[in-house]
C-alpha cells in the first residue's frame, strides 16, 4: 500500500449528540481502499451511530465524511442516493422483508435497478449458493433459522457487487459455530471481492478474523487504531481492558452501573 494512497473513506471531526448526550466527539478515522476495518467498543459508545452518519441515516452535528475525496455530507439527497448504489449493508438483525421471498430479498437492489426477474433470481441463487444455502430461494423469511437469515442478509449485501460494505454486528445473536461460519464467509467475501469493509462489533473473535485494522471507539473518539495482528501484543491500557473484558480500568463503567441501579429500582 502506498503511503500517499487516498483513503476510500475519510472521517474528519465527526460529532453527534442527542440532547445533552454526546455520542461522537470529533471522530477521525481513515479506511483505506480494499482494506477491512473494524470499529470495536462497548455497547452505547456510538458504533452504530457512526455507520448511520456515513450512510446518511443520521445527520452529524459537525465534521466531514469523504468517500474517494468527495464530501458526502454536501451532496443533495438525489446525488447521495446515486452514490449509495455502490454500498452493501449487513444489518444487525438481518432486516429481511417479511413479505418477499428469499430470492426477492437477496436481489432487492438489482430489482430496484430494473434488472429483469429471471436474471435477478439467477444471481440470487448464485450468491445463496456462495453462502452455503441451497434450494431455499422460494422460502419466506419466517421459515428461516437465525443463522440462515444472517447468511441470506450477507447474500443480499453482496448480490449487487458493491465496492464498499458495512457490517453491523455481524455475529450478534448467533451461536459460536454459526458465528464462525459467518466470520469465515466475511473473510472470504473480502478476499474474493476486494471490497472496502467497515464493520462494527464487540465480538473480539470476529474482529480478529475479519479485519486488517482495528479501531477502538471510546468516550466518543477513536482512541486507538492498530493492525489486527497486533491485537495480542498491543499494551494500550484501554484496548487491553476491552479485549480482556475487565470492568476495572481506564474505561469508566460507573455511568453504566448508575443507569442499571436506576433501572432495577422498584
KOLKOLMI-466190 format. One record per residue (C-alpha): residue number from 1; residue in three letters; x, y, z. Coordinates in Angstrom, 3 decimals, always signed. Layout:
<lolo num="NUM" residuo="ALA" east="X" north="Y" up="Z"/>
...
END
This chain:
<lolo num="1" residuo="UNK" east="+0.000" north="+0.000" up="+0.000"/>
<lolo num="2" residuo="UNK" east="+1.364" north="+3.386" up="-0.994"/>
<lolo num="3" residuo="UNK" east="+1.898" north="+5.925" up="+1.776"/>
<lolo num="4" residuo="UNK" east="+0.139" north="+8.577" up="-0.303"/>
<lolo num="5" residuo="UNK" east="-2.848" north="+6.414" up="-1.229"/>
<lolo num="6" residuo="UNK" east="-6.139" north="+8.276" up="-0.815"/>
<lolo num="7" residuo="UNK" east="-8.458" north="+6.700" up="+1.788"/>
<lolo num="8" residuo="UNK" east="-11.634" north="+5.181" up="+0.400"/>
<lolo num="9" residuo="UNK" east="-13.448" north="+6.638" up="+3.411"/>
<lolo num="10" residuo="UNK" east="-12.039" north="+9.509" up="+5.467"/>
<lolo num="11" residuo="UNK" east="-13.910" north="+10.746" up="+8.545"/>
<lolo num="12" residuo="UNK" east="-12.811" north="+14.071" up="+9.969"/>
<lolo num="13" residuo="UNK" east="-14.062" north="+15.827" up="+13.107"/>
<lolo num="14" residuo="UNK" east="-17.339" north="+13.901" up="+13.133"/>
<lolo num="15" residuo="UNK" east="-19.559" north="+14.853" up="+16.063"/>
<lolo num="16" residuo="UNK" east="-23.079" north="+13.857" up="+17.053"/>
<lolo num="17" residuo="UNK" east="-25.141" north="+14.405" up="+20.177"/>
<lolo num="18" residuo="UNK" east="-28.683" north="+13.645" up="+21.218"/>
<lolo num="19" residuo="UNK" east="-29.801" north="+16.408" up="+23.556"/>
<lolo num="20" residuo="UNK" east="-27.109" north="+16.724" up="+26.209"/>
<lolo num="21" residuo="UNK" east="-25.700" north="+13.250" up="+25.483"/>
<lolo num="22" residuo="UNK" east="-22.526" north="+13.414" up="+23.402"/>
<lolo num="23" residuo="UNK" east="-22.214" north="+10.253" up="+21.286"/>
<lolo num="24" residuo="UNK" east="-19.464" north="+11.106" up="+18.798"/>
<lolo num="25" residuo="UNK" east="-16.931" north="+13.770" up="+19.732"/>
<lolo num="26" residuo="UNK" east="-14.515" north="+14.784" up="+16.962"/>
<lolo num="27" residuo="UNK" east="-14.087" north="+11.295" up="+15.447"/>
<lolo num="28" residuo="UNK" east="-11.249" north="+10.864" up="+12.944"/>
<lolo num="29" residuo="UNK" east="-10.853" north="+7.623" up="+11.002"/>
<lolo num="30" residuo="UNK" east="-9.336" north="+6.568" up="+7.672"/>
<lolo num="31" residuo="UNK" east="-10.385" north="+3.389" up="+5.852"/>
<lolo num="32" residuo="UNK" east="-8.069" north="+2.517" up="+3.006"/>
<lolo num="33" residuo="UNK" east="-9.207" north="+1.002" up="-0.325"/>
<lolo num="34" residuo="UNK" east="-9.599" north="-2.757" up="-0.242"/>
<lolo num="35" residuo="UNK" east="-8.980" north="-2.974" up="+3.498"/>
<lolo num="36" residuo="UNK" east="-11.263" north="-4.358" up="+6.192"/>
<lolo num="37" residuo="UNK" east="-11.514" north="-2.050" up="+9.217"/>
<lolo num="38" residuo="UNK" east="-13.460" north="-2.971" up="+12.348"/>
<lolo num="39" residuo="UNK" east="-14.562" north="-0.491" up="+14.998"/>
<lolo num="40" residuo="UNK" east="-14.821" north="-2.071" up="+18.431"/>
<lolo num="41" residuo="UNK" east="-16.154" north="-0.612" up="+21.659"/>
<lolo num="42" residuo="UNK" east="-18.648" north="-1.026" up="+24.465"/>
<lolo num="43" residuo="UNK" east="-22.369" north="-1.009" up="+23.769"/>
<lolo num="44" residuo="UNK" east="-23.656" north="+2.555" up="+23.592"/>
<lolo num="45" residuo="UNK" east="-20.329" north="+4.093" up="+22.569"/>
<lolo num="46" residuo="UNK" east="-21.618" north="+5.254" up="+19.170"/>
<lolo num="47" residuo="UNK" east="-20.533" north="+2.479" up="+16.797"/>
<lolo num="48" residuo="UNK" east="-23.945" north="+2.210" up="+15.123"/>
<lolo num="49" residuo="UNK" east="-24.326" north="+5.993" up="+15.118"/>
<lolo num="50" residuo="UNK" east="-21.037" north="+6.230" up="+13.219"/>
<lolo num="51" residuo="UNK" east="-22.268" north="+3.930" up="+10.439"/>
<lolo num="52" residuo="UNK" east="-25.665" north="+5.664" up="+10.322"/>
<lolo num="53" residuo="UNK" east="-23.930" north="+9.014" up="+9.827"/>
<lolo num="54" residuo="UNK" east="-21.857" north="+7.615" up="+6.949"/>
<lolo num="55" residuo="UNK" east="-24.966" north="+6.123" up="+5.332"/>
<lolo num="56" residuo="UNK" east="-26.897" north="+9.369" up="+5.704"/>
<lolo num="57" residuo="UNK" east="-29.497" north="+7.866" up="+8.071"/>
<lolo num="58" residuo="UNK" east="-28.394" north="+10.372" up="+10.717"/>
<lolo num="59" residuo="UNK" east="-27.081" north="+13.878" up="+10.137"/>
<lolo num="60" residuo="UNK" east="-23.975" north="+14.674" up="+12.197"/>
<lolo num="61" residuo="UNK" east="-23.665" north="+17.973" up="+14.032"/>
<lolo num="62" residuo="UNK" east="-20.184" north="+18.646" up="+12.650"/>
<lolo num="63" residuo="UNK" east="-17.438" north="+17.085" up="+10.573"/>
<lolo num="64" residuo="UNK" east="-16.772" north="+15.639" up="+7.146"/>
<lolo num="65" residuo="UNK" east="-17.346" north="+12.224" up="+5.573"/>
<lolo num="66" residuo="UNK" east="-15.199" north="+11.910" up="+2.458"/>
<lolo num="67" residuo="UNK" east="-15.647" north="+8.943" up="+0.134"/>
<lolo num="68" residuo="UNK" east="-12.908" north="+8.868" up="-2.523"/>
<lolo num="69" residuo="UNK" east="-12.291" north="+12.517" up="-1.635"/>
<lolo num="70" residuo="UNK" east="-15.926" north="+13.608" up="-2.092"/>
<lolo num="71" residuo="UNK" east="-17.753" north="+15.024" up="+0.932"/>
<lolo num="72" residuo="UNK" east="-20.997" north="+13.050" up="+1.085"/>
<lolo num="73" residuo="UNK" east="-22.456" north="+15.456" up="+3.645"/>
<lolo num="74" residuo="UNK" east="-22.611" north="+18.161" up="+0.960"/>
<lolo num="75" residuo="UNK" east="-24.433" north="+16.031" up="-1.604"/>
<lolo num="76" residuo="UNK" east="-28.084" north="+16.561" up="-2.461"/>
<lolo num="77" residuo="UNK" east="-30.448" north="+13.763" up="-1.477"/>
<lolo num="78" residuo="UNK" east="-30.655" north="+12.669" up="-5.122"/>
<lolo num="79" residuo="UNK" east="-26.870" north="+12.566" up="-5.544"/>
<lolo num="80" residuo="UNK" east="-26.435" north="+10.765" up="-2.235"/>
<lolo num="81" residuo="UNK" east="-28.920" north="+8.065" up="-3.283"/>
<lolo num="82" residuo="UNK" east="-26.993" north="+7.581" up="-6.528"/>
<lolo num="83" residuo="UNK" east="-23.767" north="+7.032" up="-4.573"/>
<lolo num="84" residuo="UNK" east="-25.490" north="+4.535" up="-2.289"/>
<lolo num="85" residuo="UNK" east="-25.828" north="+2.081" up="-5.188"/>
<lolo num="86" residuo="UNK" east="-22.191" north="+1.133" up="-4.642"/>
<lolo num="87" residuo="UNK" east="-22.816" north="+0.303" up="-0.967"/>
<lolo num="88" residuo="UNK" east="-23.647" north="-3.061" up="+0.608"/>
<lolo num="89" residuo="UNK" east="-25.065" north="-3.213" up="+4.142"/>
<lolo num="90" residuo="UNK" east="-25.492" north="-6.156" up="+6.504"/>
<lolo num="91" residuo="UNK" east="-27.887" north="-5.103" up="+9.253"/>
<lolo num="92" residuo="UNK" east="-27.565" north="-6.404" up="+12.796"/>
<lolo num="93" residuo="UNK" east="-30.966" north="-8.104" up="+12.859"/>
<lolo num="94" residuo="UNK" east="-30.921" north="-9.126" up="+9.200"/>
<lolo num="95" residuo="UNK" east="-33.735" north="-6.698" up="+8.285"/>
<lolo num="96" residuo="UNK" east="-35.249" north="-9.033" up="+5.702"/>
<lolo num="97" residuo="UNK" east="-38.558" north="-8.011" up="+4.174"/>
<lolo num="98" residuo="UNK" east="-41.207" north="-10.364" up="+5.579"/>
<lolo num="99" residuo="UNK" east="-43.454" north="-10.083" up="+2.523"/>
<lolo num="100" residuo="UNK" east="-40.747" north="-11.007" up="-0.005"/>
<lolo num="101" residuo="UNK" east="-39.303" north="-14.425" up="-0.764"/>
<lolo num="102" residuo="UNK" east="-35.665" north="-15.151" up="-0.015"/>
<lolo num="103" residuo="UNK" east="-34.574" north="-14.570" up="-3.597"/>
<lolo num="104" residuo="UNK" east="-36.504" north="-11.301" up="-3.807"/>
<lolo num="105" residuo="UNK" east="-34.805" north="-10.155" up="-0.611"/>
<lolo num="106" residuo="UNK" east="-31.376" north="-11.120" up="-1.896"/>
<lolo num="107" residuo="UNK" east="-31.805" north="-9.459" up="-5.284"/>
<lolo num="108" residuo="UNK" east="-33.681" north="-6.425" up="-3.936"/>
<lolo num="109" residuo="UNK" east="-31.050" north="-3.919" up="-5.116"/>
<lolo num="110" residuo="UNK" east="-30.958" north="-5.484" up="-8.585"/>
<lolo num="111" residuo="UNK" east="-34.748" north="-5.410" up="-8.928"/>
<lolo num="112" residuo="UNK" east="-34.734" north="-1.745" up="-7.859"/>
<lolo num="113" residuo="UNK" east="-32.262" north="-1.038" up="-10.666"/>
<lolo num="114" residuo="UNK" east="-34.596" north="-2.624" up="-13.221"/>
<lolo num="115" residuo="UNK" east="-32.872" north="-5.965" up="-13.687"/>
<lolo num="116" residuo="UNK" east="-35.388" north="-8.489" up="-15.035"/>
<lolo num="117" residuo="UNK" east="-36.735" north="-11.052" up="-12.568"/>
<lolo num="118" residuo="UNK" east="-35.192" north="-14.069" up="-14.298"/>
<lolo num="119" residuo="UNK" east="-31.681" north="-12.620" up="-14.204"/>
<lolo num="120" residuo="UNK" east="-32.174" north="-11.300" up="-10.654"/>
<lolo num="121" residuo="UNK" east="-33.299" north="-14.701" up="-9.405"/>
<lolo num="122" residuo="UNK" east="-30.368" north="-16.439" up="-11.100"/>
<lolo num="123" residuo="UNK" east="-27.950" north="-14.044" up="-9.401"/>
<lolo num="124" residuo="UNK" east="-29.727" north="-14.543" up="-6.059"/>
<lolo num="125" residuo="UNK" east="-29.380" north="-18.323" up="-6.333"/>
<lolo num="126" residuo="UNK" east="-25.693" north="-17.871" up="-7.198"/>
<lolo num="127" residuo="UNK" east="-24.908" north="-15.836" up="-4.078"/>
<lolo num="128" residuo="UNK" east="-27.111" north="-18.034" up="-1.881"/>
<lolo num="129" residuo="UNK" east="-25.013" north="-20.971" up="-3.034"/>
<lolo num="130" residuo="UNK" east="-21.906" north="-18.919" up="-2.200"/>
<lolo num="131" residuo="UNK" east="-23.060" north="-18.571" up="+1.438"/>
<lolo num="132" residuo="UNK" east="-23.898" north="-22.282" up="+1.613"/>
<lolo num="133" residuo="UNK" east="-27.676" north="-22.122" up="+1.214"/>
<lolo num="134" residuo="UNK" east="-29.343" north="-24.301" up="-1.412"/>
<lolo num="135" residuo="UNK" east="-32.930" north="-24.657" up="-2.626"/>
<lolo num="136" residuo="UNK" east="-34.303" north="-22.027" up="-0.244"/>
<lolo num="137" residuo="UNK" east="-34.835" north="-19.203" up="-2.724"/>
<lolo num="138" residuo="UNK" east="-38.630" north="-19.554" up="-2.690"/>
<lolo num="139" residuo="UNK" east="-38.963" north="-19.706" up="+1.105"/>
<lolo num="140" residuo="UNK" east="-40.229" north="-16.776" up="+3.174"/>
<lolo num="141" residuo="UNK" east="-38.046" north="-15.167" up="+5.883"/>
<lolo num="142" residuo="UNK" east="-40.301" north="-16.564" up="+8.628"/>
<lolo num="143" residuo="UNK" east="-39.244" north="-20.066" up="+7.567"/>
<lolo num="144" residuo="UNK" east="-35.534" north="-19.391" up="+8.216"/>
<lolo num="145" residuo="UNK" east="-33.460" north="-20.036" up="+11.322"/>
<lolo num="146" residuo="UNK" east="-31.414" north="-17.177" up="+12.764"/>
<lolo num="147" residuo="UNK" east="-28.207" north="-18.398" up="+11.155"/>
<lolo num="148" residuo="UNK" east="-29.888" north="-18.865" up="+7.791"/>
<lolo num="149" residuo="UNK" east="-31.395" north="-15.378" up="+7.960"/>
<lolo num="150" residuo="UNK" east="-27.969" north="-13.893" up="+8.691"/>
<lolo num="151" residuo="UNK" east="-26.484" north="-15.700" up="+5.684"/>
<lolo num="152" residuo="UNK" east="-29.368" north="-14.518" up="+3.500"/>
<lolo num="153" residuo="UNK" east="-28.620" north="-10.994" up="+4.741"/>
<lolo num="154" residuo="UNK" east="-24.970" north="-11.429" up="+3.769"/>
<lolo num="155" residuo="UNK" east="-26.008" north="-12.732" up="+0.342"/>
<lolo num="156" residuo="UNK" east="-28.173" north="-9.640" up="-0.141"/>
<lolo num="157" residuo="UNK" east="-25.242" north="-7.447" up="+0.919"/>
<lolo num="158" residuo="UNK" east="-23.006" north="-8.728" up="-1.875"/>
<lolo num="159" residuo="UNK" east="-25.582" north="-9.559" up="-4.574"/>
<lolo num="160" residuo="UNK" east="-25.158" north="-6.277" up="-6.479"/>
<lolo num="161" residuo="UNK" east="-21.335" north="-6.418" up="-6.192"/>
<lolo num="162" residuo="UNK" east="-20.745" north="-3.322" up="-4.034"/>
<lolo num="163" residuo="UNK" east="-17.231" north="-1.965" up="-3.643"/>
<lolo num="164" residuo="UNK" east="-17.929" north="-0.650" up="-0.113"/>
<lolo num="165" residuo="UNK" east="-19.545" north="-2.882" up="+2.517"/>
<lolo num="166" residuo="UNK" east="-20.797" north="-2.041" up="+6.012"/>
<lolo num="167" residuo="UNK" east="-21.350" north="-4.797" up="+8.585"/>
<lolo num="168" residuo="UNK" east="-23.332" north="-4.008" up="+11.742"/>
<lolo num="169" residuo="UNK" east="-22.594" north="-6.566" up="+14.499"/>
<lolo num="170" residuo="UNK" east="-22.443" north="-9.469" up="+12.012"/>
<lolo num="171" residuo="UNK" east="-22.369" north="-12.234" up="+14.669"/>
<lolo num="172" residuo="UNK" east="-24.789" north="-10.830" up="+17.268"/>
<lolo num="173" residuo="UNK" east="-27.368" north="-13.393" up="+18.393"/>
<lolo num="174" residuo="UNK" east="-25.612" north="-16.360" up="+16.794"/>
<lolo num="175" residuo="UNK" east="-24.197" north="-19.435" up="+18.496"/>
<lolo num="176" residuo="UNK" east="-20.391" north="-19.879" up="+18.417"/>
<lolo num="177" residuo="UNK" east="-20.413" north="-22.308" up="+15.493"/>
<lolo num="178" residuo="UNK" east="-22.647" north="-20.153" up="+13.297"/>
<lolo num="179" residuo="UNK" east="-20.607" north="-17.086" up="+14.305"/>
<lolo num="180" residuo="UNK" east="-17.524" north="-18.866" up="+12.983"/>
<lolo num="181" residuo="UNK" east="-19.369" north="-19.665" up="+9.732"/>
<lolo num="182" residuo="UNK" east="-20.311" north="-16.002" up="+9.270"/>
<lolo num="183" residuo="UNK" east="-16.798" north="-14.792" up="+10.099"/>
<lolo num="184" residuo="UNK" east="-15.297" north="-17.179" up="+7.553"/>
<lolo num="185" residuo="UNK" east="-17.783" north="-16.056" up="+4.901"/>
<lolo num="186" residuo="UNK" east="-16.969" north="-12.387" up="+5.561"/>
<lolo num="187" residuo="UNK" east="-13.225" north="-13.078" up="+5.336"/>
<lolo num="188" residuo="UNK" east="-13.804" north="-14.973" up="+2.089"/>
<lolo num="189" residuo="UNK" east="-16.016" north="-12.206" up="+0.715"/>
<lolo num="190" residuo="UNK" east="-13.287" north="-9.660" up="+1.447"/>
<lolo num="191" residuo="UNK" east="-10.635" north="-11.836" up="-0.175"/>
<lolo num="192" residuo="UNK" east="-12.715" north="-12.648" up="-3.271"/>
<lolo num="193" residuo="UNK" east="-14.234" north="-9.221" up="-3.916"/>
<lolo num="194" residuo="UNK" east="-11.525" north="-6.818" up="-2.782"/>
<lolo num="195" residuo="UNK" east="-14.253" north="-4.566" up="-1.345"/>
<lolo num="196" residuo="UNK" east="-13.537" north="-1.941" up="+1.282"/>
<lolo num="197" residuo="UNK" east="-15.232" north="-3.061" up="+4.508"/>
<lolo num="198" residuo="UNK" east="-16.188" north="-1.191" up="+7.668"/>
<lolo num="199" residuo="UNK" east="-17.555" north="-3.387" up="+10.454"/>
<lolo num="200" residuo="UNK" east="-18.678" north="-2.639" up="+13.988"/>
<lolo num="201" residuo="UNK" east="-18.688" north="-5.273" up="+16.715"/>
<lolo num="202" residuo="UNK" east="-17.926" north="-6.035" up="+20.332"/>
<lolo num="203" residuo="UNK" east="-17.087" north="-9.661" up="+19.418"/>
<lolo num="204" residuo="UNK" east="-13.291" north="-9.779" up="+19.605"/>
<lolo num="205" residuo="UNK" east="-13.024" north="-13.184" up="+17.905"/>
<lolo num="206" residuo="UNK" east="-14.997" north="-11.815" up="+14.975"/>
<lolo num="207" residuo="UNK" east="-12.891" north="-8.634" up="+14.874"/>
<lolo num="208" residuo="UNK" east="-9.673" north="-10.653" up="+14.767"/>
<lolo num="209" residuo="UNK" east="-10.939" north="-12.917" up="+11.967"/>
<lolo num="210" residuo="UNK" east="-12.395" north="-10.356" up="+9.568"/>
<lolo num="211" residuo="UNK" east="-10.153" north="-7.307" up="+9.987"/>
<lolo num="212" residuo="UNK" east="-6.980" north="-5.784" up="+8.629"/>
<lolo num="213" residuo="UNK" east="-7.289" north="-2.848" up="+11.029"/>
<lolo num="214" residuo="UNK" east="-8.930" north="-2.472" up="+14.463"/>
<lolo num="215" residuo="UNK" east="-10.117" north="+0.873" up="+15.840"/>
<lolo num="216" residuo="UNK" east="-11.248" north="+1.287" up="+19.449"/>
<lolo num="217" residuo="UNK" east="-14.079" north="+3.810" up="+19.873"/>
<lolo num="218" residuo="UNK" east="-14.172" north="+5.093" up="+23.440"/>
<lolo num="219" residuo="UNK" east="-15.595" north="+8.242" up="+25.047"/>
<lolo num="220" residuo="UNK" east="-16.858" north="+9.384" up="+21.650"/>
<lolo num="221" residuo="UNK" east="-13.495" north="+9.229" up="+19.887"/>
<lolo num="222" residuo="UNK" east="-11.261" north="+6.761" up="+18.108"/>
<lolo num="223" residuo="UNK" east="-8.813" north="+6.109" up="+20.919"/>
<lolo num="224" residuo="UNK" east="-6.518" north="+3.732" up="+19.066"/>
<lolo num="225" residuo="UNK" east="-6.187" north="+2.147" up="+15.627"/>
<lolo num="226" residuo="UNK" east="-3.816" north="-0.786" up="+15.020"/>
<lolo num="227" residuo="UNK" east="-3.274" north="-3.646" up="+12.563"/>
<lolo num="228" residuo="UNK" east="-5.316" north="-6.674" up="+13.642"/>
<lolo num="229" residuo="UNK" east="-2.223" north="-8.842" up="+14.015"/>
<lolo num="230" residuo="UNK" east="-1.099" north="-6.577" up="+16.883"/>
<lolo num="231" residuo="UNK" east="-4.213" north="-7.228" up="+18.998"/>
<lolo num="232" residuo="UNK" east="-2.495" north="-9.715" up="+21.289"/>
<lolo num="233" residuo="UNK" east="+0.709" north="-7.712" up="+21.716"/>
<lolo num="234" residuo="UNK" east="-0.536" north="-4.120" up="+21.946"/>
<lolo num="235" residuo="UNK" east="-0.324" north="-2.888" up="+25.545"/>
<lolo num="236" residuo="UNK" east="-2.558" north="+0.186" up="+25.380"/>
<lolo num="237" residuo="UNK" east="-4.453" north="+0.103" up="+28.736"/>
<lolo num="238" residuo="UNK" east="-7.901" north="+0.890" up="+27.282"/>
<lolo num="239" residuo="UNK" east="-7.520" north="-1.622" up="+24.473"/>
<lolo num="240" residuo="UNK" east="-6.316" north="-4.323" up="+26.863"/>
<lolo num="241" residuo="UNK" east="-9.237" north="-3.678" up="+29.243"/>
<lolo num="242" residuo="UNK" east="-11.754" north="-4.058" up="+26.420"/>
<lolo num="243" residuo="UNK" east="-10.122" north="-7.141" up="+24.893"/>
<lolo num="244" residuo="UNK" east="-9.850" north="-8.853" up="+28.279"/>
<lolo num="245" residuo="UNK" east="-13.369" north="-7.843" up="+29.320"/>
<lolo num="246" residuo="UNK" east="-12.429" north="-6.241" up="+32.646"/>
<lolo num="247" residuo="UNK" east="-14.851" north="-3.917" up="+34.451"/>
<lolo num="248" residuo="UNK" east="-11.975" north="-2.154" up="+36.202"/>
<lolo num="249" residuo="UNK" east="-9.608" north="+0.009" up="+34.203"/>
<lolo num="250" residuo="UNK" east="-9.316" north="+3.325" up="+32.371"/>
<lolo num="251" residuo="UNK" east="-12.641" north="+2.806" up="+30.581"/>
<lolo num="252" residuo="UNK" east="-15.069" north="+4.171" up="+33.155"/>
<lolo num="253" residuo="UNK" east="-18.041" north="+1.841" up="+33.650"/>
<lolo num="254" residuo="UNK" east="-19.522" north="+3.783" up="+36.594"/>
<lolo num="255" residuo="UNK" east="-22.133" north="+5.610" up="+34.498"/>
<lolo num="256" residuo="UNK" east="-23.381" north="+2.291" up="+33.138"/>
<lolo num="257" residuo="UNK" east="-23.636" north="+0.988" up="+36.688"/>
<lolo num="258" residuo="UNK" east="-25.657" north="+4.010" up="+37.803"/>
<lolo num="259" residuo="UNK" east="-28.068" north="+3.524" up="+34.897"/>
<lolo num="260" residuo="UNK" east="-28.544" north="-0.114" up="+35.921"/>
<lolo num="261" residuo="UNK" east="-29.236" north="+0.889" up="+39.525"/>
<lolo num="262" residuo="UNK" east="-31.987" north="+3.216" up="+38.365"/>
<lolo num="263" residuo="UNK" east="-33.406" north="+0.570" up="+36.008"/>
<lolo num="264" residuo="UNK" east="-33.835" north="-2.057" up="+38.726"/>
<lolo num="265" residuo="UNK" east="-35.309" north="+0.233" up="+41.359"/>
<lolo num="266" residuo="UNK" east="-38.969" north="-0.639" up="+42.209"/>
END
